[in-house]
Amino acid sequence: ENFSKLSGLRLNNKKTKALWIGSNAGNVLRLCPDQPFQWIQNKIKTLGVWLAINHEEMIRINYEEKLEKVKNCLNNWQLRRLTLLGKIAVIKSLAASQLVYVLASLVTNQKAIAEINSLFYDFLWSGRGDKIKRSTIINDYSEGGLKMLDIESFNKALKITWIKKYFEKENHSKWKIFFDLELQNKGNSAILTGNLNKKDINKFYCFSNPFFKEIIEIWSDINYEQHITSKEQLQSQPLWHNSLIRIANRPVCYKNWVKKDITKVKQIMETPTQFLSHSAFQTKYGINECLITYLGIVDAVKSLTKTHNIGDHMANHHKPQFPIDELVNCKKPSKKAYKQLVARKTTTASKMQMNWQTDISKYTADTIITWKEAYLLPFKVTKSTYLIEFQFKLLHKKLPTNSFLYKINIKDTENCSFCKTQKEEIIHLFWNCEHVTLLWNSIETMLKQQNIVPINFSIDIAIALGLKQSLSKINFLLSSCFLVARNYIWKCRANENMPTLKAFLYQLEKFYLLECSENEKLHNEIKTLFPSFKI
């Protein structure tokens, strides 16, 4: 009451809830009985997080609440006709944002994370099963992915920020006391600057706080270096809590060495190939160490050299995968950690790429495809997420042609929707079919008549299908033109119409009308090349 008189901050007694914790949990005693406090027995909510006497119950109710919010959010957007990119934007901005505070603050509920991951992918593919491997779709655009959120990596990246906060000297928060208690018998922060794998953490280290243990395990996922390939990398290795430097088949830490700031392999080496003698070591660091103990560390490092077959060469500017100093100085540590974690899980569609090269080798001698450029091309030539998704599915050969639909008993025939005689596959539908070939020839003739391309120009299959860019000075416009042509062919197939040049030009004009609305430079180029277009 006295504090409220001075500060103007008054406690709302009617809305105040109280919960006994620790050894007093379940106590029925009510403090300040004259005040209308609400005394709660099991759980209480503060700052959006449920706090409960039972730790497992606390984790469960917090994740279940967020899980329900994610379900409601995705259900609200499920019936809207969104593209894959649109759905990923919803997942990242509206669904995953509900989880940030809980993921960053509480021990991970693996069952809930798995369920959330399933919800995300069911929403992405409209409950029809994954069409593209998850390890591919989480990849960057340049690697054939769509930057789909990986919830497991997202969860780990959020928790990494606690490491950064712990090492920040200007951060004097009281929660650091709990970290210090966990680290005091493990060489203090030496365990965080070590090189531990998760197996050793679970086998040799005991933590009373499960949240702290999870943070250490996540940090090892990001920071652990399994292979040593050079003398420089060897010298930069930490001596303590290092799964590669073992005594009695386990990592070690000598606290008296840590107090003298002896933490790296290079500190016990006289030259890149020679270790300090026992007497030289004691003289240099002013430490009285047993000969057997010192030689044990030296032998452990030598054993590492033999095991990893380290040569005499020196690597240039080696640094750990995510060193502590870089983490502390990084403005967005979660983003950097997320990229590293995702990079370890991603795969490229190498089999599909080889299939493309085999397919086009029948029609062109130049089968070398720069896949990074091919994947990024639709993002460069259009802002339409519909067209980007269409090209993404085409490059991954996930467009449902008649040959595929016939196999799963949806179509009665596998023949082409246009010519009705040949098997409808990607190459045939977009290149081989006589009706489609006629359209490509008409487009080529039109481009030459408009003096847009030289007289010796010919549309190559790789350029037509968006696997390569034209070498022309106006490759940007040609690539967008051919992208619209491919999508027009696909629309004609869906509507059971024959492709014609007139109808294609109408589609192209509509496309440029939308693209030019915010791009004056493109508008001027289109008006120069296609003066008949009403843009």
Buried (B, 14 or more C-beta within 10 A) or exposed (E): EEEEEEEEEEEEEEEEEEBBEEEEEEBEEEEEEEEEBEBBEBBBBEEEBBBBBEEEEBBBBBBBBBBEBBBEBBEEBBEEEBBBBBBBBBBBEBBBEBBBBBBBBBBBBEEBBEBBBEBBBBBBBEEEEEEBBBBBBBBBBEBBBBBBBBBBBBBBBBBBBBBBBBBEEEEEEEEBEEBEEBBEEBBBBBBBBBBBBBEBBEEBBEBEEEBBBBBBBBBBBBBBBEEBBBBBBBBBBBBBBBBBBBBEEEBBBBBEBBEBEBBBBBBBBEEEEEBBEBEEBBEBBEBEBEEEBBEBBBEBBEBBBEEBEBEEEEEEEBEBEBEBEEBBEBEEBBEBBBEBBBEEEBBBBEEBBEEBBEBBEEBEEEBEBEBEEBBBBBBEBBEBBBBBBBBBBBBBBEBEBBBBBBEEEEBEEBBBBBBEEBBBBBBBBBBBBEBBEBBBEBBBEBBBEEEBBEEEBEBBBBBBBBBBBBEBEBBBBBBBBBBBBBBBBBBBBEEEEEBBBEBBBEBBBEBBBEBBEEEEEBBEBBBEBBEEBEB
